[in-house]
């Protein structure tokens, strides 16, 4: 599994998770949905950043 494949897998996985949250969340409380959404995006990007950093350090 190459870095690009892992990246694509993570992205698709997280995208489906976000859709799932939007569908199953309490739609009467948009603040909670938005907060949850941003927390998850933050989590995704921190994971991607760490992965990219790891690959970069491994190659040098």
Residue pairs with C-beta under 8 A, 6 or more apart in sequence:
3 51
3 55
6 51
7 48
7 51
10 44
10 47
10 48
10 51
11 44
14 40
14 44
17 40
18 37
18 40
18 41
21 33
21 36
21 37
21 40
22 33
22 37
25 32
25 33
25 36
26 32
26 33
27 33
